[in-house]
Amino acid sequence: MKRRAGSSEVRDSLRTQLWPVPLAAAIGAVVLGQILPFLDRQLENNLSDAVSGLLFGGGPEAAQALMQTIAGSLVTVTSLTFSLTVVTLQLASSQFSPRLLRTFSRDRFVHTTLGLFLATFLFSLTVLRSIRSETSEGDGFVPKISITLAFGLTVASVIALVFFLGHLATQIRVETMMRDVHSEADEAIARIFPEDGSPEPKPMLSPEWDATRIESPVSGFLLGVDVKTALEAAIESDTFVVIDAVPGASLIAGVPFARAWALDRAPIDDERKSVLSLGLGSSLSTGFERTSTQDAGFGLQQLLDVASRALSPGVNDPTTAVHAIGHISALLCSLAGLRTGPKFHADEEGRPRVVVGYPTFEDLLDQAMVQLRTYALDDPRTAGRVVRMLRELSWVVRQGPQSAALGLELDLLRAEITTAHVSPQTKELLLRDCAAVTAASRGSWLSP
């Protein structure tokens, strides 16, 4: 079962598709191409000389030739633009990460440019149908306003093509892609973990009686949870629910993703479980790929993929990996001061009813460090940047509640450094930098 997507998920889905804006522009162009010639005919003899001087002044043959030229040239330009877009998508997928395609395909500039080209082509083709040459059966007709607009759209399309080529050259740079991923991840973090300071209701995480496992009705990535629907299901079945799967996790049909306890401490019979399973299943939004709508770790994973791909033997680009680790450090530092982890939702009486799983700071830190310890320690530059990332995090966290996780990661990093494929001198420098991490956690920023 898959619930109907929410408005935010629909908007996110449409933003990452190449077709909605061009399709809307194409439909609008066809409609305008039907209406404007009609207005042309109505205003044909009512235009002032000044306005008429600015409009197309040729006859039917010249008008037909111009519109045919515009329509034919725009087909070629549109094909070129689509080809360049596809090549860019292939480059981003093969060289950086397949998960970056979503970031590129949501580029509004690309959508608008393709829409302008298609609109100009279809508008010109539609207006061409209304041009009439003078015959014995009737007078000729040249929709001057429509042809002038088509000419203006053509000029705008040529200008847009120039800007599109420059924009494309900028977008395929890995620095631009990482900047866009970082910005999207920051927006997701601010949306998922707002700094509103609102108190959480008192949780009830470990009831003394046994939990009933709720199986997933579908397979796919968990994109988000509709809290209202989940609350209604918990209240109707008089249960307390913990959804263990976090957005971004892979759900498998028939495998438990949540736990439930009956508030009356009675065993949950098949009827109540059926009601609860149906309601919770309806609250889930799943898909074939992860999105940043409610997934706090998706942007982080995209940056980790860039760093890992850059360190692969086929690419061998440690500079890109160093830059990616810098973005990862900035994201983790922004998370350090937020209240992360599961969110508790209460009923109207203030009793906790539903716990929706979200990753904690420690979870996201471990997600980053596991991959970085695996791939980044065999290059001196990236290994040093990983140590500096822990130093930056230690300075931000200091002796706070998240310092224990940083201490554990530092111990694991020290152990991995001793077995890394680098020179003994490099290992000694890295271990010395690890001491600076400990000092930063105590509020001392040692000079390099």
C-alpha positions in Angstrom: 0.0 0.0 0.0 1.3 3.5 -0.9 -0.4 6.6 0.6 -1.2 9.6 -1.6 1.8 11.8 -1.7 1.7 15.0 0.2 2.0 18.5 -1.4 5.6 18.9 -0.4 6.5 15.5 -2.0 4.5 16.3 -5.1 6.4 19.6 -5.5 9.7 18.0 -4.9 8.9 15.3 -7.5 7.8 17.9 -10.1 11.0 20.0 -9.4 13.2 17.1 -10.3 11.5 16.2 -13.6 12.6 17.8 -16.9 9.1 17.6 -18.5 6.6 19.7 -16.4 7.8 23.2 -17.3 8.5 22.5 -21.0 5.1 20.7 -21.3 3.3 23.7 -19.7 5.1 26.1 -22.0 4.2 24.0 -25.0 0.5 23.9 -24.1 0.5 27.6 -23.4 2.1 28.3 -26.8 -0.4 26.3 -28.7 -3.3 28.0 -27.0 -1.7 31.5 -27.5 -1.1 30.6 -31.2 -4.8 30.0 -31.6 -6.1 33.0 -29.7 -3.6 35.7 -30.8 -4.3 35.5 -34.6 -8.0 35.9 -33.7 -7.2 39.1 -31.8 -5.0 40.1 -34.8 -8.0 40.0 -37.1 -10.2 42.0 -34.7 -7.5 44.7 -34.3 -6.3 44.7 -37.9 -7.8 48.1 -38.8 -7.7 49.7 -35.3 -4.0 50.0 -34.8 -2.2 53.4 -34.8 0.5 54.2 -37.3 3.1 54.2 -34.5 2.1 50.7 -33.4 1.8 49.4 -37.0 5.3 50.6 -37.7 6.7 48.3 -35.0 4.9 45.2 -36.3 5.8 42.9 -39.1 5.2 44.6 -42.4 5.6 41.8 -45.0 3.1 40.0 -47.1 1.7 36.5 -46.7 4.6 34.9 -48.6 7.2 36.7 -46.4 5.3 35.8 -43.3 5.1 32.1 -44.2 8.8 32.0 -45.0 9.7 33.7 -41.7 7.6 31.4 -39.6 8.9 28.3 -41.4 12.4 29.4 -40.8 11.7 30.0 -37.1 10.0 26.7 -36.6 12.7 24.7 -38.4 15.6 26.4 -36.6 14.0 26.0 -33.2 13.7 22.3 -33.8 17.4 22.1 -34.3 18.2 24.2 -31.3 15.9 22.2 -29.1 17.5 19.0 -30.2 20.9 20.4 -29.5 19.8 21.5 -26.0 18.4 18.2 -25.1 21.5 16.4 -26.4 23.8 18.7 -24.3 21.5 18.1 -21.2 21.7 14.3 -21.7 25.5 14.4 -22.1 25.8 16.5 -18.9 23.6 14.0 -17.0 25.8 11.1 -18.2 28.9 12.9 -17.1 27.6 13.7 -13.7 26.4 10.1 -13.2 29.6 8.4 -14.3 32.2 10.8 -12.9 30.7 12.1 -9.7 27.7 10.1 -8.5 24.4 8.8 -9.9 22.6 10.4 -7.0 23.7 13.9 -8.3 21.3 13.5 -11.3 18.4 14.5 -9.0 20.2 17.8 -8.1 21.0 18.6 -11.7 17.5 17.7 -13.1 15.8 20.1 -10.8 17.7 23.1 -12.3 15.1 25.7 -13.1 17.3 27.4 -15.7 17.4 24.2 -17.8 13.6 23.8 -17.4 12.9 27.4 -18.5 15.3 27.3 -21.4 13.8 24.1 -22.8 10.3 25.5 -22.3 11.2 28.7 -24.2 12.5 26.7 -27.1 9.5 24.4 -27.4 7.1 27.3 -26.9 8.7 29.3 -29.7 8.6 26.4 -32.1 5.0 25.4 -31.4 3.8 29.0 -31.3 5.3 29.7 -34.7 3.9 26.4 -36.1 0.4 27.3 -34.8 0.5 30.8 -36.2 1.7 29.5 -39.6 -1.7 27.8 -40.0 -3.5 31.1 -39.8 -1.6 32.9 -42.6 -3.6 33.2 -45.8 -2.6 34.3 -49.2 -4.9 36.4 -51.3 -7.0 34.3 -53.7 -10.1 34.7 -55.8 -12.1 33.2 -52.9 -10.9 35.6 -50.2 -8.5 38.3 -49.0 -5.1 37.4 -47.6 -4.4 37.6 -43.9 -1.2 38.2 -42.0 -1.4 38.1 -38.2 1.2 40.9 -37.7 1.1 40.9 -33.9 1.5 37.1 -33.7 4.4 37.1 -36.2 6.1 40.0 -34.3 5.8 38.1 -31.1 7.2 35.0 -32.7 10.2 37.0 -33.9 10.6 38.4 -30.3 10.5 34.8 -28.9 13.1 33.8 -31.4 15.5 36.6 -30.4 14.9 35.6 -26.7 15.6 32.0 -27.6 19.0 32.9 -29.2 19.9 34.9 -26.1 18.7 32.0 -23.8 20.9 29.6 -25.8 24.0 31.7 -25.2 23.2 31.9 -21.4 22.3 28.2 -21.4 25.7 27.2 -22.7 27.5 29.3 -20.1 25.2 27.9 -17.4 25.8 24.4 -18.5 29.6 24.9 -18.4 29.2 26.1 -14.8 26.8 23.4 -13.7 29.0 20.4 -14.8 31.8 21.6 -12.5 31.9 19.4 -9.4 32.3 22.5 -7.1 28.9 23.8 -8.4 27.3 20.4 -7.9 28.6 20.1 -4.3 27.5 23.6 -3.5 24.0 22.8 -4.7 23.9 19.5 -2.7 25.1 21.4 0.3 22.4 24.1 0.0 19.7 21.4 -0.5 21.0 19.5 2.5 21.0 22.6 4.6 17.4 23.3 3.7 16.4 19.7 4.5 18.1 19.9 7.9 16.4 23.2 8.8 13.1 21.7 7.7 13.5 18.4 9.6 15.2 19.7 12.7 13.9 23.3 13.2 15.4 25.5 15.9 12.0 26.3 17.5 12.9 25.2 21.0 9.5 23.6 21.5 9.4 21.0 24.3 8.9 17.4 23.4 6.2 15.5 25.2 7.5 13.0 27.8 8.4 9.9 25.8 7.3 6.4 26.7 10.0 4.3 25.0 10.2 1.1 27.0 6.8 -0.1 28.2 7.1 -3.1 30.5 4.9 -5.3 28.3 5.8 -6.9 24.9 5.6 -5.0 21.7 3.7 -6.1 18.6 5.7 -5.9 15.4 4.1 -4.1 12.4 5.2 -5.3 9.0 5.8 -3.1 6.0 3.1 -3.5 3.3 5.4 -2.3 0.5 9.0 -2.4 -0.6 11.0 0.7 -1.5 12.7 3.6 0.1 10.8 5.4 2.9 10.4 9.0 1.7 8.4 10.2 4.7 5.7 9.6 7.2 2.3 11.4 7.4 2.2 12.0 11.1 -1.5 12.9 11.1 -2.5 9.5 9.6 -0.2 7.6 11.9 -1.7 9.4 14.9 -5.2 8.6 13.8 -4.2 4.9 13.5 -2.6 4.9 17.0 -5.6 6.6 18.6 -8.2 4.3 16.8 -6.3 1.2 18.0 -5.6 2.7 21.4 -1.9 1.9 21.1 1.5 3.6 21.4 3.6 3.3 18.2 7.3 3.6 17.5 8.2 3.8 13.8 11.8 2.5 13.8 12.5 3.0 10.0 13.9 6.5 9.3 13.3 8.4 6.1 15.8 7.1 3.6 15.7 3.5 4.9 14.9 0.6 2.6 11.5 -1.0 3.5 10.9 -4.7 2.5 7.3 -5.9 2.3 6.6 -8.3 5.2 9.5 -7.1 7.3 8.7 -5.2 10.5 9.3 -1.4 10.4 7.4 -0.4 13.6 6.4 -1.5 17.1 3.2 -1.1 18.9 2.0 -1.4 22.5 -1.6 -1.5 23.7 -2.2 1.1 26.3 -4.5 -1.2 28.2 -1.7 -3.7 28.4 -3.8 -6.3 26.8 -2.4 -8.3 23.8 -3.1 -6.7 20.5 -5.5 -9.0 18.7 -5.7 -9.6 15.0 -8.5 -7.1 14.5 -6.6 -4.2 16.2 -3.4 -5.1 14.5 -5.2 -5.1 11.2 -6.5 -1.6 11.8 -3.1 -0.4 13.0 -1.3 -2.0 10.1 -3.7 -0.4 7.6 -3.4 3.0 9.1 0.4 3.0 9.5 0.7 1.6 5.9 -1.4 4.5 4.7 0.9 7.0 6.5 4.0 5.8 4.6 5.3 7.4 1.4 7.7 5.2 -0.5 9.6 5.5 -3.8 12.3 4.0 -5.9 14.9 6.6 -4.9 15.7 8.7 -1.9 14.8 12.4 -1.7 15.6 15.2 0.6 12.0 16.0 1.6 12.3 14.2 5.0 15.6 12.4 4.6 18.2 14.2 6.7 21.1 12.0 5.6 20.5 12.1 1.8 22.6 15.2 1.1 25.4 13.8 3.3 25.3 10.6 1.4 25.6 12.4 -1.9 28.7 14.2 -0.7 30.2 11.0 0.6 29.6 9.4 -2.8 31.5 12.2 -4.5 34.4 11.9 -2.1 34.5 8.1 -2.6 34.3 8.3 -6.4 37.0 10.9 -6.5 39.3 8.6 -4.5 38.7 5.6 -6.8 41.6 4.4 -9.0 39.6 5.3 -12.1 39.2 8.9 -11.1 42.1 9.6 -8.7 41.1 13.2 -7.8 41.9 13.8 -4.1 41.4 17.5 -4.5 37.7 16.9 -5.1 37.5 14.5 -2.2 39.1 17.2 0.1 36.5 19.7 -1.0 33.7 17.2 -0.4 34.9 16.5 3.1 34.9 20.2 3.8 31.2 20.3 2.8 30.5 17.2 5.0 32.2 18.9 7.9 30.1 22.0 7.5 26.9 19.9 7.4 27.8 18.0 10.5 28.8 21.2 12.4 25.4 22.7 11.6 23.7 19.5 13.0 25.7 19.6 16.2 23.6 22.3 17.8 20.2 20.9 16.8 17.9 18.5 18.5 18.1 15.5 16.3 16.8 12.0 16.6 13.2 10.6 16.9 10.3 12.9 17.2 7.4 12.3 19.6 3.8 13.2 18.7 1.1 13.3 21.2 -2.7 13.2 21.0 -5.1 16.0 22.0 -4.7 15.1 25.7 -0.9 15.4 25.5 -0.2 11.7 25.8 2.7 10.4 23.5 1.2 8.2 20.8 3.6 8.0 17.9 7.4 8.2 17.7 8.7 8.8 14.2 12.3 7.8 13.7 14.9 10.3 12.5 18.7 9.9 12.6 20.6 11.4 15.5 23.8 13.4 15.2 25.7 10.3 16.2 24.0 8.3 13.4 25.0 10.8 10.8 28.5 11.2 12.1 28.9 7.4 12.0 27.5 7.3 8.5 30.2 9.8 7.4 33.1 8.3 9.3 32.5 4.7 8.3 32.8 5.6 4.6 35.7 8.0 5.1 37.7 5.6 7.2 37.3 3.0 4.5 38.3 5.2 1.5 40.0 8.4 2.6 42.9 7.3 4.8 45.2 5.9 2.1 45.8 9.4 0.7 47.7 11.9 2.9 45.7 14.9 1.9 42.2 13.4 2.4 43.4 11.6 5.6 44.5 14.9 7.0 41.2 16.5 6.1 39.3 13.8 7.9 41.3 14.5 11.0 40.7 18.2 10.7 37.0 17.5 10.2 36.9 15.8 13.6 38.9 18.7 15.1 36.3 21.2 13.7 33.4 19.1 15.1 35.1 18.8 18.5 35.5 22.6 18.7 31.8 23.1 17.9 30.6 20.3 20.3 33.2 20.9 23.1 32.1 19.0 26.2 28.5 18.7 25.1 26.4 15.5 25.0 27.7 14.6 21.6 31.4 14.7 22.6 31.3 11.0 23.6 30.5 10.0 20.0 33.3 12.2 18.7 35.7 10.5 21.2 34.7 7.1 20.0 35.2 8.1 16.3 38.6 9.5 17.2 39.7 6.3 18.8 38.5 4.3 15.7 40.3 6.8 13.4 43.6 6.4 15.3 43.3 2.6 15.0 42.7 2.9 11.2 45.6 5.3 10.7 48.0 2.8 12.1 47.1 0.3 9.3 46.7 2.8 6.5 48.8 2.5 3.3 50.8 5.7 3.9 54.4 6.4 5.0 55.4 6.1 8.7 56.1 9.9 8.6 52.5 10.6 7.4 51.1 8.3 10.1 53.1 10.2 12.7 51.8 13.5 11.5 48.2 12.3 11.4 48.4 10.9 15.0 49.9 14.2 16.1 46.9 16.0 14.5 44.6 13.6 16.4 46.0 15.1 19.6 44.8 18.5 18.4 41.3 17.0 18.1 41.4 16.2 21.8 42.6 19.7 22.6 39.8 21.2 20.6 37.2 19.3 22.6 38.6 21.0 25.7 38.4 24.5 24.1 42.1 24.8 23.0 42.8 25.4 19.3 46.4 24.4 18.9 48.5 26.0 16.1 49.5 23.7 13.3 
